[in-house]
Amino acid sequence: MSAPPKPRLLATKPRAAKPSAARALQKGRQTKAAIVDAALGLATHIGLEGLSMGALAELMGMSKSGVFAHFGSREELQISVIREYHARFEQEVFYPALQAPRGVARLRALFERWMARTSVEIDSGCIYISGAVEFDDRPGPVRDALASSVRTWHAALKRAIVQCKECGELRADTDEEQMLFEIHGLILALHYEARFLQTPGSLTRALTGFDHILQRYGAKVPPMQVLPSPSTPKE
């Protein structure tokens, strides 16, 4: 009796992309990244709603249809900008702070780096804050992407607060949601006072406020020193 025929493969191994096609794909990704970078720069000054395909095309020296081809819609462009902003926020604030040990040291590192970034954004603008003003009452994918990014950051801060309790560096009855609310409130107040009202000493007051929060929840720590930033904050 002869052996049964071997089953035929359902799918063949995909062919490798031709060098020319691979180069074109890489160039397309680089162009899209450059457009997002330019769009992020614009959005920090004029807001997400200020973005337009036409303005970006002029800035990039491209046709409007060329910019549109990379995103398909203005909404997708705005979402791409939010994702890029969040990725940079994580690289500058979140990941470096993880080098600090769990507990108050890490929570302090998170806030110090947040403040260092905030001191720059006093001049340039913050997508999280300006975007919240623009989209607070406008449901849709852009608002969802923005809110998701902020919630992700808040979840990281909340975990750090919980770890402080687990390490015994904050009182066991500390309400982590309330503490997070108060810390976030300092950032919002700082932007309003320093960026809008241009109140002298706003950055120092925010730093002092953070120390007061720690002390109120049972932490015994020395006053912080703000990290140096690329630009001088308004005082």
N, C-alpha and C positions, 0 to 999 in steps of 0.2 A: 504493500500500500504506500503510495507516494505521500511525502510530507505535505501538509497544508500550505498554501501560499502565505508568504509573510504579509502582514497587514501593511497597507500603504500609509505613509505619513499623512496626517490630516493637514499639516501645514509645513511648508518648507522654511528653512532658515532664511531670515531676511537678509537681503544683500546689503553690504555696507554702502553708505552714501558715497557718491562720487566726490572726489576732492573739491570740485567746483561747487557742488551743492552744499558741502559742509562749510566751505568758506562763506557762501552766501547766507547760510543759516546763522553762522557766527556774527557776520556783519549786521544781520538784521537784529540780533539780540543786543549788540553793542549800540546800534542806533536807537533802539527802544529804550535802553538804559539811559542813554544820553538825553532823550526826550523827557523821561521821568525825572531825571536830575534837574533839568531846566524847569519843568513844571513845578517841582517841589520848591525851588527857589522863588518862583513867582507866587505860589500859594501861601508861603510864609508871610508875604507882604500884602497880597491883595485878596487872600482867602481862596478856598476851593471853588467858590462860585465865580470868582474872577477868571478862572481858567477858560480858555477857548482854543480850539484847534487853530484858528487864524493867528492868534497872538503867538502861539508856540511855533507855528510854521515860519512866521517872520523872524522870531528869535533864533531858530535853528537853521535858517536859510533853506527851508524845504517848502514844498508845495503843501497846501492844506490837505489835499487828498493823500499825500505821502505820510503825513502825520496820522490821518484818520485810519490808514491801512494797518497801523500798528496796534490800534485800540478798538476800532469799530464804533465807538461812541464816546461822547464826552463823559458820560457816567463811568465807563470803564477806565478812562484816563484818571478821573478823580479817585477811584478805588485804588488804582496802581500807585498814585501819589501817597495815599494813606498807608498802604502796605510798606512803601519805601521809607516813609517817616518812622513807622513803627520799628522796622528792621534797624534803622540807624539809632533809634532810641535804645533798643536792646543792646546794641554793640557798645554804646557810650555809657549807659547807665547800669543796666541789669547784669550783664555778664561779668564786667570787672568787679562789681560789688560781691559776687559770689566767692571771690578769693578770700574775703574776710570770714572769720569763724562764725558759726551760727550763734544767734543771740543778738544782743544790743549792738555789738560791733558790726554785724551785717546790716541790721536795720539802719544804723547810722551811715554806713557806707552807701546804701541805697539812696538815702536822703541827701547826703553830701553830693553825690554825683548828679542827682536830680536837680539840686540847687545850682551846681556848676553849669548844667545845660540851661537851666532857667535864666541864669544871668546873661547868657548869650541871647536867648529868645526874648528878653526884655526889649532888645533892639530889633530883632528880626521877626518875631511873632511865633506863636505856638499853634500848630495844626490842631492839637487836641482841644484847645480852648476856643480858638476862632471857629473851628468846625462845629463845635457844640452850639455856638451862637447861631451859626448859619442853618444847622440841620436839626435843632432841638424839636421843632414841631413839623418836620418834614419826613414822614416815614418813607423807607425805600432802601435799596442796596447800599447807597453811599452812607446813609446814616447808620445802617447795620454794621458796615465795615469799620466805621469810626468808633462806634460804641463797643464793638468787639475788641478793638485794640486797647481802648481805655480799660475795659474790664479785665483784660489779660494782665495789664500792668498792676491794677489794683489787687488782683488775685496774688501776684507775686509779693506785694507789700503785706498783704494779709497773712501769707504763709510765714513771712519773716517775723511778724508780730507774734503769731502762734508759737514759733520756735523760741522766741524770747521767753514766753510763759513756760514752755517745756524745760528751758534751761534754768528756770528759777530767777531770771533777771527782770521779770515784770510780775506784778501780783497775779495770783492764780485767778482772781475774779475779774481780770481785765477784759473788757468787752472789745474784742479786736475790730469789730465793725465800727464802733464808736471812735476808737483810736485812729483807724484809717480815715474816717470822715474828717477828723480834726487835722490830720497831717495834710490831706488833700486840700482842706480849707486854707491852709497856710500858702500853698502854691497859688490858688485862685486869688487870694488877697494880695499876694506879692505882685502878680501880673497887673491887677487893677491899680494898686497904689503906685508901683514903679513905672508901668508903661503908660497908663492913662493919666493919673494925677501927677506923676513924676515927684512923688513925695520923697524927700531926702531920708536916707537911713532905712529904706524899706527892706533891703536885703538883710541887714543886721537884725531887724525886728523879726523877720521870718526865721532866722537861725535861732534867735533867742526863744521864739515861740516853740520851736521843736524841742529845745532843751526843757522847757516848762512842761511840755506834754510827757516827755520821758520821766521827769521827776514826779509828776502827778500820778503816773501809773506804776511807780515804785522803783524806777531805775536810778541807781546812784552812779552817775557818769560825769566826767569833766566836760566843760563846754566844748563844742566842736569848733573846728577851723574849716572854713569853706575852701574847697579845692580851687586852685587857680583855673581860670577860663581864658579862652582866646581873646575875649574882649572885656573891657572894663565895664562893670555894671553901673547903672545909674544909681547914685546915692543921694 
